[in-house]
Amino acid sequence: MITRIKELHEMSGLEFHQIASLRTQVFVVEQDCPYQEVDAIDLIAKHLCIFDDQQQIVSYARIFYEEEMVHFGRVLVNPLFRGQGYADKLLQEIIKYLDHFYPGTSIQIEAQAHLQKFYGKYGFVTVSDPFDEDGILHVVMRKEK
């Protein structure tokens, strides 16, 4: 497995196409949730990808700094690789990156409500009531530093 973190301007068109295509497959088609998947955050985010040996995206998340906190989102595991522990590997990589580049900075995410236990394993605490985001229940979770 190979982990790469790039900003949009560092990517080729093909690289971002692979990311946008997989995100659309998971968040729009699979979750039956029509919304503007590619947005302005892509312009400021760091895009973390884990690839297999054939350069296929195994997992992905985007990381960005806003309002004195670091955030990550669009967390996904490619459907071809699910059930093999790659979500945990991805979270470990995200946290390792954040600890190195944003030490002492709190992390805030908007997580799908059914994933609270998963993120809780990594020290995230729910700080909001559930709310509807494009037809899916979400909660705000935070990990304080």
N, C-alpha and C positions, 0 to 999 in steps of 0.2 A: 504494500500500500504506500502511496505517495501523497503527502499533504502539501497543498499549495495555497498561498494566500495572495491575492492580487486585487488591486483597484481596477476599476473599469478601464481606465486609460492604459493600463498595462496589458490588457487582454487583446487577443485577436478577435475579429468578428466571429470566427468559428467557435472560439472558447465561450464567448458570451451566448452565442446561439445555443450551444449545448446546455448551458445553465438555464436559460430562459425556457427552452423546450421542456426540460425535466421539471422545472417549477410549474409550468402550465399543465403538464401531464398530471402532476400530483395535486396541486392546489385548485385548479380550475376544473379539469375533466374528472379526475378520480373522486374529488370531494364534491363534485357537482355544485361549484360555487363560482358563478360568473362575476368577476371583478377585474379591475385594472391590475394585473399581476406585475408587470414591469412598471416601476414608478420612479420618482425622483430620488428616493433613497439609494437606488442602485448607483447613482452618480457619486455619492459620498461614502458608500460602504466599502469595506474590505470583504472580498468574496472568498470564503474558505471552502475548498473542495478536497475531498479525499478520492483518489483514483485507484483503480486496480492496475495490474501490470499491462493491460491492454489499453490504458488511458481512458477507460470508461468511468464516468462519475459514479462513485459508490454512495457518497453522502455529501451534503452541502449545507451551508448556513452563510448568512451575511451578517456582518458586524459593523456597527456604526456608533459614533459618539454624538450625543445630543442632550441638551439641558443638564449638563454636568453629570451625566451618567452614560455608561456604555450599555448598548443594547445589542441583542442578536435576534434574528428571526429567519423566516423562510427555511426553517430547519426541516430537512428531509433525508430519508434514505431511499435510494433508487428501489422501486418495487422488485427488481431482479435480485436484490441483495438483502431483503428484509428477513428478520428472524435469525440473524447470524451475529448479533451483538454490535452491529455497526453504529447504532444510535448512541450507545455508550462510548464507543471509540470517538465519535464525532464530538460529543459533549466534553470528553477529556481533552481533545485537541483545542476546542474553543476556550475552555477554562485555562489551559496552559498558555495559550496566546494572550488572553486577557490579563493573566497574572504577570506576564512578562512586559507587555506594552502599556497596560493600564493599572499598575499596582496601586492599591489603596482606593480604587474607584468602585463605587457600587454598580451593580449590574441589574437592569430591569428588562423584563421580557413580557410580552403578551403571549401566553400559552393557551393552547386549546385545553379546556377545563379537564378533560379526561386524562391529561398528561401531568397533572399536579404531582402525583406520586413519583413519576419518573424524574421530574426536575427537582423534587424534594430530596432525592438521593444526593444531589449535588449542592445542597445547602440553600435552595431557593424556597422562599416562604410566600404564600399567597397573601396579597395585601389589598385585594378588591373582592367585591361580590362578582359572581359570574355576569357577563354581559354578552350580548349578541354581536358578533362581528361577521357580517356577510352570511348569516344563517347558521353559524357555528358558535357554540358557547365558548367564551374565552375568560381568562382571569389574568390580572396583572400579578406578576411574581417578582420578588426582589431578592438579591443576594447582597447583603451589606458587607463592606470591607472594613 
